[in-house]
Amino acid sequence: MLKPTPVLLHKTAPQVAQEIRACIGCNECLLACPALAEPITIDVLNRETLRGEISQPVARFARDCYQCSACVAPCPVGLHRDAMMMWLKVRLLRQEGEE
């Protein structure tokens, strides 16, 4: 019996940046997400995942994300938004720690 390959939910900044650059902006990950309570565009989410201030809508989304991986299967280019969300959660915790 084959064991599923584990997905590392924590990636380095260059790895996350590479995945974000590969994103085609289709929003399929966000459409599949059960935790998304208010509209966020993929371009805003991508930008705030790596740099700059994290807006309140994106911060709420990051807090509400429970890493269910519903965003992974619908991605037409095979990206792992779940790993990108983990990076965003780490950034958010660091930002809150600085305040």
C-alpha positions as CSV (number, residue, x, y, z in Angstrom):
1,M,0.0,0.0,0.0
2,L,1.4,3.4,-1.0
3,K,1.6,6.1,1.7
4,P,0.5,9.6,0.7
5,T,3.4,12.0,0.3
6,P,3.2,14.5,3.2
7,V,2.9,18.2,2.3
8,L,5.1,20.5,4.3
9,L,2.9,23.3,5.4
10,H,5.8,25.5,6.3
11,K,8.0,26.8,3.4
12,T,10.7,29.3,3.2
13,A,10.0,32.8,1.8
14,P,11.6,32.0,-1.5
15,Q,9.5,28.9,-1.9
16,V,6.3,30.8,-1.1
17,A,7.3,33.6,-3.4
18,Q,7.9,31.1,-6.2
19,E,4.4,29.6,-5.7
20,I,2.8,33.1,-5.6
21,R,4.6,33.9,-8.9
22,A,3.1,30.7,-10.4
23,C,-0.4,31.7,-9.4
24,I,-2.5,32.5,-12.4
25,G,-5.1,34.5,-10.5
26,C,-8.1,32.3,-11.2
27,N,-9.5,32.5,-7.6
28,E,-10.5,28.8,-7.6
29,C,-8.7,28.3,-4.2
30,L,-10.7,31.1,-2.7
31,L,-14.0,29.9,-4.2
32,A,-13.4,26.5,-2.6
33,C,-12.5,27.8,0.8
34,P,-15.0,27.2,3.6
35,A,-13.3,29.8,5.9
36,L,-13.5,32.8,3.6
37,A,-16.2,35.0,5.1
38,E,-15.7,38.2,3.1
39,P,-14.6,38.9,-0.4
40,I,-10.8,39.0,-0.9
41,T,-9.1,39.0,-4.3
42,I,-6.3,36.7,-5.0
43,D,-3.9,39.5,-6.0
44,V,-4.4,41.2,-2.6
45,L,-4.0,37.8,-0.8
46,N,-0.8,37.0,-2.8
47,R,0.7,40.4,-2.1
48,E,0.0,40.5,1.6
49,T,1.2,36.9,2.1
50,L,4.8,38.0,1.6
51,R,5.2,41.7,2.3
52,G,3.7,45.0,3.5
53,E,1.0,45.5,6.0
54,I,-1.6,42.8,6.4
55,S,-5.1,44.3,6.0
56,Q,-7.9,43.5,8.4
57,P,-9.9,41.3,5.9
58,V,-6.8,39.3,5.1
59,A,-5.9,39.0,8.8
60,R,-9.4,37.8,9.6
61,F,-9.1,35.2,6.8
62,A,-5.7,34.0,8.0
63,R,-7.1,33.6,11.5
64,D,-10.1,31.7,10.2
65,C,-8.2,29.4,7.9
66,Y,-7.9,26.0,9.6
67,Q,-5.6,24.4,7.0
68,C,-8.3,22.0,5.7
69,S,-6.6,22.0,2.2
70,A,-9.9,22.5,0.3
71,C,-7.9,25.1,-1.7
72,V,-5.4,22.7,-3.1
73,A,-7.5,20.4,-5.3
74,P,-9.2,23.1,-7.4
75,C,-5.9,24.8,-8.2
76,P,-5.3,24.3,-12.0
77,V,-1.5,24.7,-11.6
78,G,-1.2,22.5,-8.5
79,L,-0.2,25.2,-5.9
80,H,-0.5,24.7,-2.2
81,R,-2.4,27.7,-0.9
82,D,-2.5,25.9,2.4
83,A,1.3,26.3,2.8
84,M,1.0,29.9,1.6
85,M,-1.6,30.5,4.3
86,M,0.7,29.0,6.9
87,W,3.3,31.6,5.9
88,L,0.7,34.3,6.1
89,K,-0.3,33.1,9.6
90,V,3.4,33.3,10.7
91,R,3.7,36.8,9.3
92,L,0.5,37.8,11.1
93,L,1.7,36.5,14.4
94,R,5.0,38.3,14.0
95,Q,3.2,41.5,13.0
96,E,1.0,41.3,16.1
97,G,4.0,40.6,18.3
98,E,5.6,43.8,17.1
99,E,2.6,45.9,18.1
